[in-house]
Amino acid sequence: MKFSAGRAFALVLAPLIAAALVATGLMLLAIVATEAATTIVVPYLVTYTGTKDPGGGGRTLYIDGSWSVATAVTGIVASPLVALALFLPDGPARPHRG
C-alpha cells in the first residue's frame, strides 16, 4: 500500500464528514421534536423535548445530551471511511502525459 496525498486527505476528512452526518441527523430530529411538540429520545445520546404554547404562541425546545457519546458516535461513523481510505487498493496507474 502506497500512502498517497489522496489517502491522507481522505483520512483528514473522514472525521469531518462523520461529524457533519451526525450533526445533520440530530438537527433534523430537533426540528421534528419542535414542530410536533413531542419528546424524542435517542438512548444515551440526546433527549429532545418540544413544547408548544397553548395560546397558539411560540414553540420551545429543551435539549439534554451527552457530548462524549456524540463524539463516540462520530468515531463509529468515521471508522468505515478511515478503513476505506487505508485499505482500498490504488486505482489503475495512469500513463504519464508530458
ChimeraX commands (.cxc) that place a marker at each C-alpha (Angstrom):
marker #1 position 0.00,0.00,0.00 radius 0.5
marker #1 position 1.36,3.33,-1.05 radius 0.5
marker #1 position 0.44,6.20,1.25 radius 0.5
marker #1 position -0.50,8.99,-1.12 radius 0.5
marker #1 position -1.72,12.54,-0.63 radius 0.5
marker #1 position -5.21,11.39,-1.59 radius 0.5
marker #1 position -5.25,8.85,1.23 radius 0.5
marker #1 position -4.03,11.45,3.71 radius 0.5
marker #1 position -6.73,13.85,2.51 radius 0.5
marker #1 position -9.40,11.16,2.98 radius 0.5
marker #1 position -8.09,10.38,6.48 radius 0.5
marker #1 position -8.29,14.04,7.46 radius 0.5
marker #1 position -11.77,14.48,6.02 radius 0.5
marker #1 position -13.32,11.27,7.41 radius 0.5
marker #1 position -13.98,12.66,10.93 radius 0.5
marker #1 position -15.30,15.91,9.46 radius 0.5
marker #1 position -17.69,14.08,7.14 radius 0.5
marker #1 position -18.85,11.88,10.02 radius 0.5
marker #1 position -19.40,14.89,12.29 radius 0.5
marker #1 position -21.44,16.58,9.58 radius 0.5
marker #1 position -23.62,13.48,9.12 radius 0.5
marker #1 position -24.22,13.08,12.87 radius 0.5
marker #1 position -24.95,16.80,13.33 radius 0.5
marker #1 position -27.36,16.86,10.39 radius 0.5
marker #1 position -29.27,13.87,11.71 radius 0.5
marker #1 position -29.52,15.35,15.19 radius 0.5
marker #1 position -30.65,18.73,13.82 radius 0.5
marker #1 position -33.39,17.02,11.82 radius 0.5
marker #1 position -34.59,15.26,14.97 radius 0.5
marker #1 position -34.61,18.62,16.78 radius 0.5
marker #1 position -36.80,20.11,14.05 radius 0.5
marker #1 position -39.25,17.21,14.29 radius 0.5
marker #1 position -39.45,17.47,18.09 radius 0.5
marker #1 position -40.00,21.23,17.92 radius 0.5
marker #1 position -42.66,21.16,15.21 radius 0.5
marker #1 position -44.54,18.17,16.64 radius 0.5
marker #1 position -44.22,19.42,20.25 radius 0.5
marker #1 position -43.16,15.94,21.31 radius 0.5
marker #1 position -40.30,14.20,23.07 radius 0.5
marker #1 position -37.70,12.27,21.07 radius 0.5
marker #1 position -35.18,10.13,22.93 radius 0.5
marker #1 position -32.04,8.69,21.34 radius 0.5
marker #1 position -30.77,6.41,24.13 radius 0.5
marker #1 position -27.55,7.60,25.78 radius 0.5
marker #1 position -27.15,10.36,23.19 radius 0.5
marker #1 position -29.82,13.04,23.39 radius 0.5
marker #1 position -33.36,13.83,24.53 radius 0.5
marker #1 position -35.35,16.49,22.71 radius 0.5
marker #1 position -38.47,17.85,24.42 radius 0.5
marker #1 position -40.53,20.15,22.26 radius 0.5
marker #1 position -43.37,22.19,23.73 radius 0.5
marker #1 position -45.97,24.50,22.23 radius 0.5
marker #1 position -47.64,27.42,23.97 radius 0.5
marker #1 position -51.33,26.52,24.47 radius 0.5
marker #1 position -52.39,30.01,23.42 radius 0.5
marker #1 position -51.05,29.48,19.91 radius 0.5
marker #1 position -47.79,31.24,20.65 radius 0.5
marker #1 position -44.25,30.10,20.19 radius 0.5
marker #1 position -42.52,26.79,20.49 radius 0.5
marker #1 position -39.76,25.76,22.87 radius 0.5
marker #1 position -37.17,23.01,22.58 radius 0.5
marker #1 position -35.27,21.57,25.54 radius 0.5
marker #1 position -32.16,19.54,24.74 radius 0.5
marker #1 position -30.40,17.20,27.14 radius 0.5
marker #1 position -27.46,15.37,25.60 radius 0.5
marker #1 position -24.02,13.90,26.04 radius 0.5
marker #1 position -21.04,15.31,24.14 radius 0.5
marker #1 position -18.92,12.25,24.92 radius 0.5
marker #1 position -21.48,9.87,23.39 radius 0.5
marker #1 position -21.85,12.18,20.37 radius 0.5
marker #1 position -18.08,12.03,19.92 radius 0.5
marker #1 position -18.16,8.23,20.16 radius 0.5
marker #1 position -20.96,8.02,17.59 radius 0.5
marker #1 position -18.96,10.29,15.29 radius 0.5
marker #1 position -15.95,7.98,15.67 radius 0.5
marker #1 position -18.08,4.95,14.87 radius 0.5
marker #1 position -19.45,6.64,11.75 radius 0.5
marker #1 position -15.95,7.75,10.70 radius 0.5
marker #1 position -14.30,4.35,11.14 radius 0.5
marker #1 position -15.57,2.79,7.86 radius 0.5
marker #1 position -14.41,5.87,5.96 radius 0.5
marker #1 position -10.96,5.58,7.52 radius 0.5
marker #1 position -10.85,1.85,6.74 radius 0.5
marker #1 position -11.75,2.53,3.12 radius 0.5
marker #1 position -9.08,5.20,2.84 radius 0.5
marker #1 position -6.44,2.89,4.28 radius 0.5
marker #1 position -7.27,-0.46,2.74 radius 0.5
marker #1 position -8.79,0.14,-0.69 radius 0.5
marker #1 position -6.30,-0.61,-3.43 radius 0.5
marker #1 position -5.00,2.21,-5.56 radius 0.5
marker #1 position -6.73,2.75,-8.86 radius 0.5
marker #1 position -5.13,1.77,-12.15 radius 0.5
marker #1 position -1.88,3.54,-12.90 radius 0.5
marker #1 position -2.33,6.46,-15.26 radius 0.5
marker #1 position 0.16,6.91,-18.04 radius 0.5
marker #1 position 2.38,9.94,-17.70 radius 0.5
marker #1 position 1.48,12.65,-20.17 radius 0.5
marker #1 position 4.17,15.07,-20.89 radius 0.5
marker link #1:1,2 radius 0.2
marker link #1:2,3 radius 0.2
marker link #1:3,4 radius 0.2
marker link #1:4,5 radius 0.2
marker link #1:5,6 radius 0.2
marker link #1:6,7 radius 0.2
marker link #1:7,8 radius 0.2
marker link #1:8,9 radius 0.2
marker link #1:9,10 radius 0.2
marker link #1:10,11 radius 0.2
marker link #1:11,12 radius 0.2
marker link #1:12,13 radius 0.2
marker link #1:13,14 radius 0.2
marker link #1:14,15 radius 0.2
marker link #1:15,16 radius 0.2
marker link #1:16,17 radius 0.2
marker link #1:17,18 radius 0.2
marker link #1:18,19 radius 0.2
marker link #1:19,20 radius 0.2
marker link #1:20,21 radius 0.2
marker link #1:21,22 radius 0.2
marker link #1:22,23 radius 0.2
marker link #1:23,24 radius 0.2
marker link #1:24,25 radius 0.2
marker link #1:25,26 radius 0.2
marker link #1:26,27 radius 0.2
marker link #1:27,28 radius 0.2
marker link #1:28,29 radius 0.2
marker link #1:29,30 radius 0.2
marker link #1:30,31 radius 0.2
marker link #1:31,32 radius 0.2
marker link #1:32,33 radius 0.2
marker link #1:33,34 radius 0.2
marker link #1:34,35 radius 0.2
marker link #1:35,36 radius 0.2
marker link #1:36,37 radius 0.2
marker link #1:37,38 radius 0.2
marker link #1:38,39 radius 0.2
marker link #1:39,40 radius 0.2
marker link #1:40,41 radius 0.2
marker link #1:41,42 radius 0.2
marker link #1:42,43 radius 0.2
marker link #1:43,44 radius 0.2
marker link #1:44,45 radius 0.2
marker link #1:45,46 radius 0.2
marker link #1:46,47 radius 0.2
marker link #1:47,48 radius 0.2
marker link #1:48,49 radius 0.2
marker link #1:49,50 radius 0.2
marker link #1:50,51 radius 0.2
marker link #1:51,52 radius 0.2
marker link #1:52,53 radius 0.2
marker link #1:53,54 radius 0.2
marker link #1:54,55 radius 0.2
marker link #1:55,56 radius 0.2
marker link #1:56,57 radius 0.2
marker link #1:57,58 radius 0.2
marker link #1:58,59 radius 0.2
marker link #1:59,60 radius 0.2
marker link #1:60,61 radius 0.2
marker link #1:61,62 radius 0.2
marker link #1:62,63 radius 0.2
marker link #1:63,64 radius 0.2
marker link #1:64,65 radius 0.2
marker link #1:65,66 radius 0.2
marker link #1:66,67 radius 0.2
marker link #1:67,68 radius 0.2
marker link #1:68,69 radius 0.2
marker link #1:69,70 radius 0.2
marker link #1:70,71 radius 0.2
marker link #1:71,72 radius 0.2
marker link #1:72,73 radius 0.2
marker link #1:73,74 radius 0.2
marker link #1:74,75 radius 0.2
marker link #1:75,76 radius 0.2
marker link #1:76,77 radius 0.2
marker link #1:77,78 radius 0.2
marker link #1:78,79 radius 0.2
marker link #1:79,80 radius 0.2
marker link #1:80,81 radius 0.2
marker link #1:81,82 radius 0.2
marker link #1:82,83 radius 0.2
marker link #1:83,84 radius 0.2
marker link #1:84,85 radius 0.2
marker link #1:85,86 radius 0.2
marker link #1:86,87 radius 0.2
marker link #1:87,88 radius 0.2
marker link #1:88,89 radius 0.2
marker link #1:89,90 radius 0.2
marker link #1:90,91 radius 0.2
marker link #1:91,92 radius 0.2
marker link #1:92,93 radius 0.2
marker link #1:93,94 radius 0.2
marker link #1:94,95 radius 0.2
marker link #1:95,96 radius 0.2
marker link #1:96,97 radius 0.2
marker link #1:97,98 radius 0.2
view
